[in-house]
Amino acid sequence: MAINTQKVVVGGIAAGIVMIVIGFISNMFILGARMKAESDAFKPGIADKMMQGPAVIANIVMSLILGIALVWTYAAIRPRFGPGLKTATYVAVLFWILTGISYSGYLHMGMMSAGLWWSFAFIGLVNYFLSAWAGAKLYSEGSTV
């Protein structure tokens, strides 16, 4: 059966919104001060630039695109693994691993400590679980009418 593109977009936007909310909470309240201190130790003023309009807008747009990609991947593997949270969990773990690999550069450049990187990794895993589960709940195959 073909992927229901309309449901991918709807579920993906929902997943993206979950990502945005969790990212905001973790970046502002949970890890924000530590991230600012470590980023500014790496390059003074960089943390303030990360919180300005263009960077915030880019983060929102990228989260929405990532949410759509997450649900598209769920829809693509759903026929093989079956519908539901188990398949969404597989997708969440896949995206978490790929994101961890891509963000490991911040650790290796010295932009953040290993402790901060692992803190973000743990929050990211929870974020991907909740985002994938939300998107999967809204995705279904069949007609879009």
N, CA, C and O atoms as CSV, one atom per row, in Angstrom:
chain,resi,resn,atom,element,x,y,z
A,1,MET,N,N,0.846,-1.180,0.000
A,1,MET,CA,C,0.000,0.000,0.000
A,1,MET,C,C,0.890,1.242,0.000
A,1,MET,O,O,1.966,1.240,0.598
A,2,ALA,N,N,0.450,2.271,-0.655
A,2,ALA,CA,C,1.221,3.513,-0.760
A,2,ALA,C,C,1.203,4.284,0.561
A,2,ALA,O,O,0.286,4.163,1.373
A,3,ILE,N,N,2.245,5.072,0.733
A,3,ILE,CA,C,2.330,5.923,1.920
A,3,ILE,C,C,1.293,7.031,1.805
A,3,ILE,O,O,1.161,7.655,0.752
A,4,ASN,N,N,0.568,7.271,2.865
A,4,ASN,CA,C,-0.440,8.319,2.920
A,4,ASN,C,C,0.271,9.651,3.219
A,4,ASN,O,O,0.520,9.991,4.376
A,5,THR,N,N,0.585,10.380,2.169
A,5,THR,CA,C,1.382,11.610,2.289
A,5,THR,C,C,0.708,12.642,3.183
A,5,THR,O,O,1.378,13.308,3.972
A,6,GLN,N,N,-0.586,12.778,3.069
A,6,GLN,CA,C,-1.302,13.758,3.894
A,6,GLN,C,C,-1.150,13.425,5.383
A,6,GLN,O,O,-0.934,14.318,6.203
A,7,LYS,N,N,-1.264,12.153,5.722
A,7,LYS,CA,C,-1.111,11.740,7.124
A,7,LYS,C,C,0.339,11.852,7.590
A,7,LYS,O,O,0.593,12.115,8.766
A,8,VAL,N,N,1.293,11.655,6.671
A,8,VAL,CA,C,2.703,11.854,7.017
A,8,VAL,C,C,2.936,13.303,7.412
A,8,VAL,O,O,3.615,13.582,8.400
A,9,VAL,N,N,2.371,14.225,6.638
A,9,VAL,CA,C,2.555,15.648,6.938
A,9,VAL,C,C,1.874,16.013,8.254
A,9,VAL,O,O,2.462,16.714,9.077
A,10,VAL,N,N,0.654,15.553,8.461
A,10,VAL,CA,C,-0.067,15.860,9.703
A,10,VAL,C,C,0.667,15.268,10.907
A,10,VAL,O,O,0.919,15.964,11.891
A,11,GLY,N,N,1.005,13.989,10.826
A,11,GLY,CA,C,1.732,13.347,11.922
A,11,GLY,C,C,3.109,13.956,12.113
A,11,GLY,O,O,3.587,14.097,13.239
A,12,GLY,N,N,3.753,14.321,10.990
A,12,GLY,CA,C,5.081,14.920,11.059
A,12,GLY,C,C,5.074,16.286,11.717
A,12,GLY,O,O,5.973,16.614,12.492
A,13,ILE,N,N,4.069,17.077,11.412
A,13,ILE,CA,C,3.957,18.386,12.063
A,13,ILE,C,C,3.716,18.211,13.559
A,13,ILE,O,O,4.280,18.943,14.372
A,14,ALA,N,N,2.885,17.250,13.917
A,14,ALA,CA,C,2.658,16.975,15.345
A,14,ALA,C,C,3.956,16.532,16.014
A,14,ALA,O,O,4.284,16.991,17.108
A,15,ALA,N,N,4.689,15.642,15.356
A,15,ALA,CA,C,5.971,15.188,15.906
A,15,ALA,C,C,6.939,16.362,16.029
A,15,ALA,O,O,7.655,16.478,17.024
A,16,GLY,N,N,6.960,17.224,15.027
A,16,GLY,CA,C,7.823,18.400,15.066
A,16,GLY,C,C,7.468,19.345,16.199
A,16,GLY,O,O,8.354,19.907,16.843
A,17,ILE,N,N,6.187,19.521,16.446
A,17,ILE,CA,C,5.752,20.387,17.540
A,17,ILE,C,C,6.182,19.801,18.889
A,17,ILE,O,O,6.609,20.536,19.780
A,18,VAL,N,N,6.068,18.485,19.035
A,18,VAL,CA,C,6.551,17.842,20.264
A,18,VAL,C,C,8.048,18.115,20.431
A,18,VAL,O,O,8.506,18.449,21.523
A,19,MET,N,N,8.805,17.970,19.337
A,19,MET,CA,C,10.246,18.240,19.387
A,19,MET,C,C,10.542,19.677,19.794
A,19,MET,O,O,11.437,19.930,20.601
A,20,ILE,N,N,9.794,20.609,19.237
A,20,ILE,CA,C,9.999,22.028,19.538
A,20,ILE,C,C,9.736,22.295,21.016
A,20,ILE,O,O,10.522,22.978,21.672
A,21,VAL,N,N,8.651,21.771,21.534
A,21,VAL,CA,C,8.291,22.005,22.941
A,21,VAL,C,C,9.333,21.393,23.877
A,21,VAL,O,O,9.786,22.051,24.814
A,22,ILE,N,N,9.711,20.148,23.631
A,22,ILE,CA,C,10.706,19.508,24.492
A,22,ILE,C,C,12.057,20.208,24.354
A,22,ILE,O,O,12.759,20.401,25.347
A,23,GLY,N,N,12.421,20.585,23.139
A,23,GLY,CA,C,13.672,21.321,22.934
A,23,GLY,C,C,13.679,22.644,23.663
A,23,GLY,O,O,14.686,23.019,24.263
A,24,PHE,N,N,12.560,23.359,23.619
A,24,PHE,CA,C,12.465,24.643,24.323
A,24,PHE,C,C,12.629,24.445,25.826
A,24,PHE,O,O,13.385,25.165,26.479
A,25,ILE,N,N,11.918,23.466,26.362
A,25,ILE,CA,C,11.999,23.215,27.811
A,25,ILE,C,C,13.419,22.828,28.215
A,25,ILE,O,O,13.949,23.337,29.204
A,26,SER,N,N,14.037,21.921,27.444
A,26,SER,CA,C,15.386,21.483,27.824
A,26,SER,C,C,16.413,22.588,27.622
A,26,SER,O,O,17.321,22.736,28.439
A,27,ASN,N,N,16.290,23.367,26.551
A,27,ASN,CA,C,17.280,24.417,26.278
A,27,ASN,C,C,17.106,25.653,27.153
A,27,ASN,O,O,18.076,26.367,27.408
A,28,MET,N,N,15.914,25.910,27.606
A,28,MET,CA,C,15.683,27.106,28.420
A,28,MET,C,C,15.758,26.818,29.919
A,28,MET,O,O,16.273,27.637,30.681
A,29,PHE,N,N,15.254,25.672,30.343
A,29,PHE,CA,C,15.095,25.446,31.773
A,29,PHE,C,C,15.973,24.325,32.339
A,29,PHE,O,O,16.425,24.419,33.480
A,30,ILE,N,N,16.213,23.288,31.576
A,30,ILE,CA,C,16.941,22.142,32.124
A,30,ILE,C,C,18.444,22.278,31.905
A,30,ILE,O,O,19.219,22.204,32.859
A,31,LEU,N,N,18.858,22.475,30.662
A,31,LEU,CA,C,20.285,22.509,30.340
A,31,LEU,C,C,20.768,23.863,29.831
A,31,LEU,O,O,21.937,24.004,29.473
A,32,GLY,N,N,19.897,24.848,29.793
A,32,GLY,CA,C,20.228,26.136,29.193
A,32,GLY,C,C,21.429,26.834,29.798
A,32,GLY,O,O,22.315,27.273,29.065
A,33,ALA,N,N,21.482,26.947,31.111
A,33,ALA,CA,C,22.595,27.655,31.755
A,33,ALA,C,C,23.916,26.918,31.530
A,33,ALA,O,O,24.949,27.535,31.270
A,34,ARG,N,N,23.863,25.609,31.634
A,34,ARG,CA,C,25.086,24.820,31.418
A,34,ARG,C,C,25.543,24.918,29.966
A,34,ARG,O,O,26.736,25.053,29.692
A,35,MET,N,N,24.583,24.850,29.028
A,35,MET,CA,C,24.915,24.964,27.615
A,35,MET,C,C,25.511,26.340,27.315
A,35,MET,O,O,26.486,26.446,26.571
A,36,LYS,N,N,24.931,27.386,27.890
A,36,LYS,CA,C,25.439,28.745,27.672
A,36,LYS,C,C,26.864,28.873,28.202
A,36,LYS,O,O,27.729,29.431,27.528
A,37,ALA,N,N,27.106,28.367,29.389
A,37,ALA,CA,C,28.445,28.474,29.982
A,37,ALA,C,C,29.478,27.728,29.146
A,37,ALA,O,O,30.557,28.256,28.876
A,38,GLU,N,N,29.154,26.506,28.735
A,38,GLU,CA,C,30.118,25.721,27.960
A,38,GLU,C,C,30.307,26.275,26.551
A,38,GLU,O,O,31.423,26.270,26.032
A,39,SER,N,N,29.233,26.751,25.927
A,39,SER,CA,C,29.351,27.333,24.587
A,39,SER,C,C,30.163,28.618,24.625
A,39,SER,O,O,31.019,28.843,23.769
A,40,ASP,N,N,29.897,29.463,25.619
A,40,ASP,CA,C,30.640,30.725,25.725
A,40,ASP,C,C,32.096,30.501,26.112
A,40,ASP,O,O,32.958,31.312,25.771
A,41,ALA,N,N,32.379,29.415,26.816
A,41,ALA,CA,C,33.777,29.083,27.111
A,41,ALA,C,C,34.498,28.689,25.830
A,41,ALA,O,O,35.694,28.940,25.679
A,42,PHE,N,N,33.769,28.073,24.911
A,42,PHE,CA,C,34.338,27.669,23.625
A,42,PHE,C,C,34.559,28.888,22.732
A,42,PHE,O,O,35.634,29.069,22.161
A,43,LYS,N,N,33.510,29.729,22.621
A,43,LYS,CA,C,33.589,30.948,21.823
A,43,LYS,C,C,32.653,31.977,22.464
A,43,LYS,O,O,31.433,31.841,22.377
A,44,PRO,N,N,33.210,32.989,23.095
A,44,PRO,CA,C,32.368,33.977,23.778
A,44,PRO,C,C,31.312,34.587,22.843
A,44,PRO,O,O,31.618,35.007,21.727
A,45,GLY,N,N,30.070,34.623,23.325
A,45,GLY,CA,C,28.969,35.221,22.589
A,45,GLY,C,C,28.195,34.261,21.700
A,45,GLY,O,O,27.138,34.620,21.180
A,46,ILE,N,N,28.700,33.054,21.519
A,46,ILE,CA,C,28.021,32.131,20.610
A,46,ILE,C,C,26.661,31.690,21.150
A,46,ILE,O,O,25.734,31.471,20.370
A,47,ALA,N,N,26.529,31.557,22.450
A,47,ALA,CA,C,25.258,31.124,23.042
A,47,ALA,C,C,24.163,32.153,22.777
A,47,ALA,O,O,23.019,31.785,22.512
A,48,ASP,N,N,24.503,33.431,22.847
A,48,ASP,CA,C,23.505,34.465,22.563
A,48,ASP,C,C,23.064,34.423,21.105
A,48,ASP,O,O,21.890,34.640,20.806
A,49,LYS,N,N,23.996,34.144,20.195
A,49,LYS,CA,C,23.649,34.038,18.773
A,49,LYS,C,C,22.719,32.857,18.523
A,49,LYS,O,O,21.859,32.919,17.644
A,50,MET,N,N,22.886,31.788,19.289
A,50,MET,CA,C,22.040,30.609,19.111
A,50,MET,C,C,20.612,30.866,19.567
A,50,MET,O,O,19.708,30.104,19.223
A,51,MET,N,N,20.395,31.926,20.334
A,51,MET,CA,C,19.060,32.222,20.848
A,51,MET,C,C,18.419,33.419,20.160
A,51,MET,O,O,17.377,33.898,20.607
A,52,GLN,N,N,19.024,33.911,19.079
A,52,GLN,CA,C,18.464,35.038,18.344
A,52,GLN,C,C,17.508,34.549,17.263
A,52,GLN,O,O,17.498,33.367,16.920
A,53,GLY,N,N,16.714,35.456,16.736
A,53,GLY,CA,C,15.657,35.162,15.773
A,53,GLY,C,C,15.987,34.181,14.672
A,53,GLY,O,O,15.320,33.151,14.570
A,54,PRO,N,N,16.991,34.449,13.833
A,54,PRO,CA,C,17.261,33.534,12.726
A,54,PRO,C,C,17.586,32.111,13.173
A,54,PRO,O,O,17.153,31.150,12.538
A,55,ALA,N,N,18.333,31.971,14.242
A,55,ALA,CA,C,18.679,30.636,14.735
A,55,ALA,C,C,17.451,29.930,15.300
A,55,ALA,O,O,17.283,28.725,15.115
A,56,VAL,N,N,16.601,30.676,15.984
A,56,VAL,CA,C,15.388,30.088,16.551
A,56,VAL,C,C,14.448,29.647,15.427
A,56,VAL,O,O,13.880,28.556,15.479
A,57,ILE,N,N,14.288,30.493,14.422
A,57,ILE,CA,C,13.425,30.148,13.285
A,57,ILE,C,C,13.967,28.927,12.560
A,57,ILE,O,O,13.206,28.027,12.205
A,58,ALA,N,N,15.277,28.889,12.338
A,58,ALA,CA,C,15.883,27.730,11.680
A,58,ALA,C,C,15.656,26.461,12.497
A,58,ALA,O,O,15.383,25.401,11.934
A,59,ASN,N,N,15.766,26.562,13.811
A,59,ASN,CA,C,15.543,25.410,14.673
A,59,ASN,C,C,14.098,24.921,14.578
A,59,ASN,O,O,13.854,23.715,14.536
A,60,ILE,N,N,13.159,25.831,14.544
A,60,ILE,CA,C,11.744,25.460,14.423
A,60,ILE,C,C,11.483,24.774,13.087
A,60,ILE,O,O,10.843,23.723,13.041
A,61,VAL,N,N,11.974,25.362,12.008
A,61,VAL,CA,C,11.780,24.779,10.677
A,61,VAL,C,C,12.420,23.399,10.594
A,61,VAL,O,O,11.816,22.464,10.070
A,62,MET,N,N,13.645,23.269,11.109
A,62,MET,CA,C,14.336,21.981,11.052
A,62,MET,C,C,13.613,20.925,11.900
A,62,MET,O,O,13.577,19.753,11.526
A,63,SER,N,N,13.047,21.329,13.021
A,63,SER,CA,C,12.300,20.380,13.847
A,63,SER,C,C,11.052,19.884,13.115
A,63,SER,O,O,10.708,18.705,13.202
A,64,LEU,N,N,10.386,20.770,12.405
A,64,LEU,CA,C,9.207,20.357,11.634
A,64,LEU,C,C,9.601,19.421,10.497
A,64,LEU,O,O,8.918,18.426,10.252
A,65,ILE,N,N,10.689,19.726,9.803
A,65,ILE,CA,C,11.170,18.849,8.733
A,65,ILE,C,C,11.585,17.495,9.303
A,65,ILE,O,O,11.281,16.451,8.726
A,66,LEU,N,N,12.276,17.520,10.430
A,66,LEU,CA,C,12.702,16.280,11.081
A,66,LEU,C,C,11.494,15.460,11.532
A,66,LEU,O,O,11.506,14.233,11.435
A,67,GLY,N,N,10.464,16.126,12.020
A,67,GLY,CA,C,9.237,15.418,12.412
A,67,GLY,C,C,8.577,14.742,11.225
A,67,GLY,O,O,8.109,13.610,11.339
A,68,ILE,N,N,8.534,15.421,10.088
A,68,ILE,CA,C,7.955,14.825,8.880
A,68,ILE,C,C,8.803,13.638,8.430
A,68,ILE,O,O,8.258,12.602,8.048
A,69,ALA,N,N,10.136,13.777,8.469
A,69,ALA,CA,C,11.020,12.672,8.092
A,69,ALA,C,C,10.838,11.486,9.037
A,69,ALA,O,O,10.881,10.334,8.605
A,70,LEU,N,N,10.637,11.763,10.301
A,70,LEU,CA,C,10.419,10.719,11.302
A,70,LEU,C,C,9.159,9.924,10.979
A,70,LEU,O,O,9.179,8.694,10.989
A,71,VAL,N,N,8.071,10.620,10.696
A,71,VAL,CA,C,6.803,9.933,10.404
A,71,VAL,C,C,6.858,9.259,9.038
A,71,VAL,O,O,6.275,8.190,8.858
A,72,TRP,N,N,7.543,9.858,8.081
A,72,TRP,CA,C,7.704,9.213,6.780
A,72,TRP,C,C,8.450,7.887,6.942
A,72,TRP,O,O,8.080,6.886,6.329
A,73,THR,N,N,9.493,7.883,7.764
A,73,THR,CA,C,10.245,6.650,8.008
A,73,THR,C,C,9.356,5.621,8.700
A,73,THR,O,O,9.401,4.437,8.368
A,74,TYR,N,N,8.557,6.066,9.651
A,74,TYR,CA,C,7.601,5.167,10.307
A,74,TYR,C,C,6.656,4.561,9.272
A,74,TYR,O,O,6.414,3.354,9.275
A,75,ALA,N,N,6.124,5.405,8.387
A,75,ALA,CA,C,5.197,4.919,7.359
A,75,ALA,C,C,5.888,3.947,6.404
A,75,ALA,O,O,5.269,2.996,5.926
A,76,ALA,N,N,7.157,4.184,6.132
A,76,ALA,CA,C,7.890,3.335,5.203
A,76,ALA,C,C,8.169,1.949,5.779
A,76,ALA,O,O,8.138,0.960,5.046
A,77,ILE,N,N,8.440,1.864,7.083
A,77,ILE,CA,C,8.762,0.554,7.668
A,77,ILE,C,C,7.541,-0.130,8.289
A,77,ILE,O,O,7.609,-1.299,8.668
A,78,ARG,N,N,6.448,0.583,8.391
A,78,ARG,CA,C,5.232,0.059,9.011
A,78,ARG,C,C,4.725,-1.231,8.356
A,78,ARG,O,O,4.293,-2.130,9.077
A,79,PRO,N,N,4.757,-1.365,7.027
A,79,PRO,CA,C,4.278,-2.620,6.435
A,79,PRO,C,C,5.118,-3.842,6.863
A,79,PRO,O,O,4.592,-4.951,6.956
A,80,ARG,N,N,6.393,-3.639,7.116
A,80,ARG,CA,C,7.263,-4.755,7.503
A,80,ARG,C,C,7.167,-5.048,9.001
A,80,ARG,O,O,7.147,-6.214,9.397
A,81,PHE,N,N,7.107,-4.004,9.841
A,81,PHE,CA,C,7.149,-4.192,11.292
A,81,PHE,C,C,5.779,-4.090,11.959
A,81,PHE,O,O,5.637,-4.416,13.138
A,82,GLY,N,N,4.789,-3.646,11.225
A,82,GLY,CA,C,3.449,-3.525,11.774
A,82,GLY,C,C,3.198,-2.145,12.370
A,82,GLY,O,O,4.139,-1.450,12.750
A,83,PRO,N,N,1.924,-1.746,12.452
A,83,PRO,CA,C,1.595,-0.442,13.017
A,83,PRO,C,C,1.742,-0.450,14.530
A,83,PRO,O,O,1.633,-1.494,15.174
A,84,GLY,N,N,1.990,0.724,15.085
A,84,GLY,CA,C,1.988,0.852,16.530
A,84,GLY,C,C,3.254,1.433,17.120
A,84,GLY,O,O,4.187,1.825,16.419
A,85,LEU,N,N,3.243,1.468,18.447
A,85,LEU,CA,C,4.323,2.107,19.185
A,85,LEU,C,C,5.648,1.364,19.076
A,85,LEU,O,O,6.707,1.985,19.164
A,86,LYS,N,N,5.612,0.053,18.887
A,86,LYS,CA,C,6.854,-0.703,18.762
A,86,LYS,C,C,7.624,-0.245,17.515
A,86,LYS,O,O,8.833,-0.022,17.578
A,87,THR,N,N,6.939,-0.109,16.415
A,87,THR,CA,C,7.576,0.349,15.179
A,87,THR,C,C,8.017,1.804,15.315
A,87,THR,O,O,9.092,2.167,14.839
A,88,ALA,N,N,7.212,2.631,15.950
A,88,ALA,CA,C,7.600,4.028,16.180
A,88,ALA,C,C,8.844,4.094,17.063
A,88,ALA,O,O,9.680,4.982,16.893
A,89,THR,N,N,8.969,3.166,17.998
A,89,THR,CA,C,10.149,3.116,18.862
A,89,THR,C,C,11.394,2.774,18.045
A,89,THR,O,O,12.459,3.347,18.277
A,90,TYR,N,N,11.274,1.856,17.102
A,90,TYR,CA,C,12.409,1.545,16.213
A,90,TYR,C,C,12.872,2.790,15.469
A,90,TYR,O,O,14.070,3.053,15.361
A,91,VAL,N,N,11.912,3.549,14.959
A,91,VAL,CA,C,12.242,4.770,14.221
A,91,VAL,C,C,12.892,5.790,15.153
A,91,VAL,O,O,13.863,6.445,14.777
A,92,ALA,N,N,12.364,5.923,16.356
A,92,ALA,CA,C,12.940,6.866,17.317
A,92,ALA,C,C,14.385,6.513,17.636
A,92,ALA,O,O,15.238,7.399,17.696
A,93,VAL,N,N,14.669,5.246,17.838
A,93,VAL,CA,C,16.040,4.824,18.140
A,93,VAL,C,C,16.948,5.075,16.935
A,93,VAL,O,O,18.079,5.533,17.104
A,94,LEU,N,N,16.476,4.786,15.736
A,94,LEU,CA,C,17.265,5.056,14.533
A,94,LEU,C,C,17.624,6.533,14.436
A,94,LEU,O,O,18.790,6.873,14.231
A,95,PHE,N,N,16.644,7.409,14.579
A,95,PHE,CA,C,16.901,8.841,14.479
A,95,PHE,C,C,17.800,9.327,15.612
A,95,PHE,O,O,18.638,10.205,15.405
A,96,TRP,N,N,17.632,8.763,16.809
A,96,TRP,CA,C,18.472,9.137,17.943
A,96,TRP,C,C,19.929,8.778,17.677
A,96,TRP,O,O,20.827,9.573,17.956
A,97,ILE,N,N,20.164,7.587,17.140
A,97,ILE,CA,C,21.536,7.174,16.824
A,97,ILE,C,C,22.138,8.093,15.763
A,97,ILE,O,O,23.271,8.552,15.912
A,98,LEU,N,N,21.396,8.363,14.702
A,98,LEU,CA,C,21.912,9.228,13.627
A,98,LEU,C,C,22.169,10.653,14.123
A,98,LEU,O,O,23.164,11.276,13.754
A,99,THR,N,N,21.272,11.155,14.953
A,99,THR,CA,C,21.464,12.499,15.507
A,99,THR,C,C,22.664,12.526,16.444
A,99,THR,O,O,23.455,13.470,16.417
A,100,GLY,N,N,22.800,11.506,17.263
A,100,GLY,CA,C,23.945,11.431,18.174
A,100,GLY,C,C,25.261,11.426,17.433
A,100,GLY,O,O,26.219,12.079,17.846
A,101,ILE,N,N,25.309,10.687,16.337
A,101,ILE,CA,C,26.521,10.660,15.525
A,101,ILE,C,C,26.799,12.035,14.942
A,101,ILE,O,O,27.934,12.511,14.979
A,102,SER,N,N,25.771,12.672,14.405
A,102,SER,CA,C,25.999,13.981,13.773
A,102,SER,C,C,26.348,15.064,14.794
A,102,SER,O,O,27.123,15.970,14.486
A,103,TYR,N,N,25.787,14.985,16.003
A,103,TYR,CA,C,26.081,15.994,17.020
A,103,TYR,C,C,27.334,15.684,17.840
A,103,TYR,O,O,27.742,16.483,18.682
A,104,SER,N,N,27.937,14.531,17.593
A,104,SER,CA,C,29.155,14.206,18.335
A,104,SER,C,C,30.293,15.161,17.986
A,104,SER,O,O,31.259,15.275,18.741
A,105,GLY,N,N,30.189,15.838,16.867
A,105,GLY,CA,C,31.199,16.832,16.504
A,105,GLY,C,C,31.326,17.934,17.537
A,105,GLY,O,O,32.426,18.432,17.776
A,106,TYR,N,N,30.210,18.328,18.158
A,106,TYR,CA,C,30.263,19.356,19.205
A,106,TYR,C,C,31.120,18.883,20.375
A,106,TYR,O,O,31.862,19.660,20.977
A,107,LEU,N,N,31.002,17.603,20.681
A,107,LEU,CA,C,31.806,17.022,21.757
A,107,LEU,C,C,33.279,16.995,21.352
A,107,LEU,O,O,34.149,17.397,22.124
A,108,HIS,N,N,33.547,16.526,20.156
A,108,HIS,CA,C,34.935,16.372,19.705
A,108,HIS,C,C,35.636,17.708,19.467
A,108,HIS,O,O,36.859,17.793,19.576
A,109,MET,N,N,34.868,18.754,19.141
A,109,MET,CA,C,35.459,20.090,18.959
A,109,MET,C,C,35.746,20.763,20.291
A,109,MET,O,O,36.471,21.756,20.338
A,110,GLY,N,N,35.190,20.239,21.364
A,110,GLY,CA,C,35.359,20.862,22.669
A,110,GLY,C,C,34.306,21.918,22.951
A,110,GLY,O,O,34.444,22.713,23.881
A,111,MET,N,N,33.252,21.921,22.143
A,111,MET,CA,C,32.190,22.911,22.336
A,111,MET,C,C,31.308,22.563,23.531
A,111,MET,O,O,30.647,23.434,24.098
A,112,MET,N,N,31.303,21.287,23.910
A,112,MET,CA,C,30.560,20.866,25.093
A,112,MET,C,C,31.281,19.692,25.734
A,112,MET,O,O,32.021,18.959,25.078
A,113,SER,N,N,31.051,19.531,27.020
A,113,SER,CA,C,31.672,18.433,27.761
A,113,SER,C,C,30.924,17.131,27.465
A,113,SER,O,O,29.812,17.140,26.938
A,114,ALA,N,N,31.553,16.036,27.811
A,114,ALA,CA,C,30.907,14.735,27.635
A,114,ALA,C,C,29.634,14.641,28.472
A,114,ALA,O,O,28.641,14.056,28.039
A,115,GLY,N,N,29.667,15.218,29.670
A,115,GLY,CA,C,28.474,15.191,30.523
A,115,GLY,C,C,27.300,15.921,29.898
A,115,GLY,O,O,26.167,15.440,29.939
A,116,LEU,N,N,27.570,17.085,29.318
A,116,LEU,CA,C,26.498,17.840,28.669
A,116,LEU,C,C,26.006,17.106,27.428
A,116,LEU,O,O,24.805,17.044,27.166
A,117,TRP,N,N,26.946,16.549,26.668
A,117,TRP,CA,C,26.559,15.811,25.460
A,117,TRP,C,C,25.656,14.646,25.821
A,117,TRP,O,O,24.639,14.430,25.161
A,118,TRP,N,N,26.008,13.883,26.861
A,118,TRP,CA,C,25.173,12.758,27.272
A,118,TRP,C,C,23.827,13.219,27.839
A,118,TRP,O,O,22.817,12.532,27.683
A,119,SER,N,N,23.816,14.376,28.492
A,119,SER,CA,C,22.539,14.920,28.976
A,119,SER,C,C,21.622,15.240,27.810
A,119,SER,O,O,20.435,14.914,27.837
A,120,PHE,N,N,22.176,15.882,26.781
A,120,PHE,CA,C,21.390,16.159,25.577
A,120,PHE,C,C,20.975,14.862,24.885
A,120,PHE,O,O,19.865,14.763,24.362
A,121,ALA,N,N,21.862,13.870,24.881
A,121,ALA,CA,C,21.546,12.596,24.247
A,121,ALA,C,C,20.366,11.922,24.950
A,121,ALA,O,O,19.472,11.394,24.290
A,122,PHE,N,N,20.361,11.939,26.275
A,122,PHE,CA,C,19.262,11.322,27.016
A,122,PHE,C,C,17.950,12.059,26.753
A,122,PHE,O,O,16.924,11.434,26.484
A,123,ILE,N,N,17.988,13.384,26.831
A,123,ILE,CA,C,16.776,14.168,26.557
A,123,ILE,C,C,16.338,13.955,25.109
A,123,ILE,O,O,15.143,13.879,24.823
A,124,GLY,N,N,17.301,13.861,24.203
A,124,GLY,CA,C,16.986,13.609,22.799
A,124,GLY,C,C,16.293,12.271,22.591
A,124,GLY,O,O,15.377,12.161,21.777
A,125,LEU,N,N,16.728,11.258,23.323
A,125,LEU,CA,C,16.085,9.948,23.207
A,125,LEU,C,C,14.631,10.027,23.659
A,125,LEU,O,O,13.738,9.515,22.984
A,126,VAL,N,N,14.398,10.658,24.783
A,126,VAL,CA,C,13.025,10.840,25.269
A,126,VAL,C,C,12.221,11.658,24.252
A,126,VAL,O,O,11.065,11.347,23.967
A,127,ASN,N,N,12.841,12.694,23.718
A,127,ASN,CA,C,12.191,13.543,22.725
A,127,ASN,C,C,11.791,12.732,21.491
A,127,ASN,O,O,10.662,12.846,21.013
A,128,TYR,N,N,12.703,11.921,20.981
A,128,TYR,CA,C,12.382,11.107,19.803
A,128,TYR,C,C,11.295,10.080,20.103
A,128,TYR,O,O,10.423,9.846,19.267
A,129,PHE,N,N,11.333,9.462,21.284
A,129,PHE,CA,C,10.264,8.524,21.635
A,129,PHE,C,C,8.907,9.222,21.594
A,129,PHE,O,O,7.982,8.757,20.929
A,130,LEU,N,N,8.795,10.333,22.303
A,130,LEU,CA,C,7.503,11.024,22.383
A,130,LEU,C,C,7.066,11.566,21.027
A,130,LEU,O,O,5.885,11.506,20.685
A,131,SER,N,N,8.007,12.091,20.259
A,131,SER,CA,C,7.684,12.629,18.933
A,131,SER,C,C,7.236,11.521,17.981
A,131,SER,O,O,6.238,11.668,17.275
A,132,ALA,N,N,7.976,10.416,17.965
A,132,ALA,CA,C,7.618,9.301,17.079
A,132,ALA,C,C,6.276,8.705,17.472
A,132,ALA,O,O,5.458,8.378,16.612
A,133,TRP,N,N,6.052,8.566,18.770
A,133,TRP,CA,C,4.775,8.014,19.221
A,133,TRP,C,C,3.617,8.926,18.848
A,133,TRP,O,O,2.566,8.445,18.424
A,134,ALA,N,N,3.791,10.234,18.998
A,134,ALA,CA,C,2.727,11.183,18.626
A,134,ALA,C,C,2.454,11.120,17.130
A,134,ALA,O,O,1.300,11.060,16.707
A,135,GLY,N,N,3.511,11.134,16.333
A,135,GLY,CA,C,3.333,11.072,14.883
A,135,GLY,C,C,2.707,9.771,14.432
A,135,GLY,O,O,1.854,9.767,13.543
A,136,ALA,N,N,3.122,8.652,15.040
A,136,ALA,CA,C,2.580,7.343,14.676
A,136,ALA,C,C,1.095,7.240,15.026
A,136,ALA,O,O,0.324,6.609,14.305
A,137,LYS,N,N,0.705,7.858,16.129
A,137,LYS,CA,C,-0.712,7.829,16.529
A,137,LYS,C,C,-1.594,8.521,15.481
A,137,LYS,O,O,-2.753,8.152,15.295
A,138,LEU,N,N,-1.038,9.516,14.808
A,138,LEU,CA,C,-1.811,10.271,13.823
A,138,LEU,C,C,-1.701,9.712,12.415
A,138,LEU,O,O,-2.445,10.127,11.526
A,139,TYR,N,N,-0.774,8.766,12.195
A,139,TYR,CA,C,-0.603,8.220,10.865
A,139,TYR,C,C,-1.483,6.996,10.671
A,139,TYR,O,O,-1.594,6.144,11.552
A,140,SER,N,N,-2.104,6.925,9.506
A,140,SER,CA,C,-2.826,5.728,9.103
A,140,SER,C,C,-2.736,5.628,7.585
A,140,SER,O,O,-2.556,6.624,6.885
A,141,GLU,N,N,-2.863,4.416,7.107
A,141,GLU,CA,C,-2.840,4.218,5.663
A,141,GLU,C,C,-4.270,4.182,5.152
A,141,GLU,O,O,-5.223,4.111,5.929
A,142,GLY,N,N,-4.397,4.230,3.884
A,142,GLY,CA,C,-5.724,4.203,3.283
A,142,GLY,C,C,-6.007,5.524,2.603
A,142,GLY,O,O,-5.116,6.356,2.433
A,143,SER,N,N,-7.235,5.703,2.224
A,143,SER,CA,C,-7.585,6.906,1.469
A,143,SER,C,C,-7.491,8.150,2.328
A,143,SER,O,O,-7.688,8.101,3.543
A,144,THR,N,N,-7.191,9.248,1.694
A,144,THR,CA,C,-7.066,10.530,2.398
A,144,THR,C,C,-8.373,11.306,2.335
A,144,THR,O,O,-8.415,12.468,2.741
A,145,VAL,N,N,-9.430,10.696,1.839
A,145,VAL,CA,C,-10.700,11.398,1.695
A,145,VAL,C,C,-11.479,11.364,2.975
A,145,VAL,O,O,-12.581,11.908,3.041
